[in-house]
Amino acid sequence: IHNASSRRNKPFVAVNCAALPESLLESELFGYERGAFTGARQSGKKGLFEQANGGTIFLDEIGELHPMQMNKLLKVLEDRKVMLDSAYYSESNRNIPRHIHDIFKNGLPADFRLVAATTRRPEELPPALRSRCMEINFRALTAEETAPIARNAAKNAGYQLEEGCDQLIGRYSPGGRDAANLVQVGAGLAHNEHRDCITLKDIQYVLRTGNYTHRPDHTVCGGWHVGRVN
């Protein structure tokens, strides 16, 4: 999306919202000014919103944001600027440098395109955020699409897959991550027996002990048929 847009030559900033503690995430996204705390003429930390100005920011696992942070994000999207707040800042404090006063009064530029991803249901996100975005929902991968992922996962781990393993994994994996996990456990079995090949027996053992569910093979047939129940 970024590379196909008019912003392609501007910054692209990515952050995993689930990988940062809530207290740290706020300063990472919005930044801060040291002068607001000490009165010293030191530049503060640029927030990711400010860094993405003119470009694109990708918020992975946006559903993990705290509701207060979500509300602040909505304000940034609406105003296209970041407004800093601090319990230590006072407009009447003459010891605080003029440029710090200007930042707190006028904000910092944050005109970016937001791209976000989440595994949560759409209705779990604030309606105000959803109304500002175009929603794209992804279907589960087919068995034929998952099989190559299993082969690549085995290759990257330094193992071979016995013929038929990739199709078997595909029939039990709705996504690429599931396929990679199956290969990883199968590789552990092969490693314990000093083998460089993951066999069908390995995968069958993993499926059996992990209680994996087979993909449904049949679809509902159209029309009415005597003696057939869907």
Rosetta blueprint (number, residue, H / E / L):
1 I L
2 H L
3 N L
4 A L
5 S L
6 S L
7 R L
8 R L
9 N L
10 K L
11 P L
12 F E
13 V E
14 A E
15 V E
16 N E
17 C L
18 A L
19 A L
20 L L
21 P L
22 E H
23 S H
24 L H
25 L H
26 E H
27 S H
28 E H
29 L H
30 F H
31 G E
32 Y E
33 E L
34 R L
35 G H
36 A H
37 F H
38 T H
39 G L
40 A L
41 R L
42 Q L
43 S L
44 G L
45 K E
46 K E
47 G L
48 L H
49 F H
50 E H
51 Q H
52 A L
53 N L
54 G L
55 G L
56 T E
57 I E
58 F E
59 L E
60 D E
61 E L
62 I H
63 G H
64 E H
65 L L
66 H L
67 P H
68 M H
69 Q H
70 M H
71 N H
72 K H
73 L H
74 L H
75 K H
76 V H
77 L H
78 E H
79 D H
80 R L
81 K E
82 V E
83 M L
84 L L
85 D L
86 S L
87 A L
88 Y L
89 Y L
90 S L
91 E L
92 S L
93 N L
94 R L
95 N L
96 I L
97 P L
98 R H
99 H H
100 I H
101 H H
102 D H
103 I H
104 F H
105 K H
106 N H
107 G L
108 L E
109 P E
110 A L
111 D L
112 F L
113 R E
114 L E
115 V E
116 A E
117 A E
118 T L
119 T L
120 R L
121 R L
122 P H
123 E H
124 E H
125 L L
126 P L
127 P H
128 A H
129 L H
130 R H
131 S L
132 R L
133 C L
134 M L
135 E L
136 I L
137 N L
138 F L
139 R L
140 A L
141 L L
142 T L
143 A H
144 E H
145 E H
146 T H
147 A H
148 P H
149 I H
150 A H
151 R H
152 N H
153 A H
154 A H
155 K H
156 N H
157 A H
158 G L
159 Y L
160 Q E
161 L E
162 E L
163 E L
164 G L
165 C H
166 D H
167 Q H
168 L H
169 I H
170 G H
171 R H
172 Y H
173 S L
174 P L
175 G L
176 G H
177 R H
178 D H
179 A H
180 A H
181 N H
182 L H
183 V H
184 Q H
185 V H
186 G H
187 A H
188 G H
189 L H
190 A H
191 H H
192 N H
193 E L
194 H L
195 R L
196 D L
197 C E
198 I E
199 T L
200 L H
201 K H
202 D H
203 I H
204 Q H
205 Y H
206 V H
207 L H
208 R H
209 T H
210 G L
211 N L
212 Y L
213 T L
214 H L
215 R L
216 P L
217 D L
218 H L
219 T L
220 V L
221 C L
222 G L
223 G L
224 W L
225 H L
226 V L
227 G L
228 R L
229 V L
230 N L
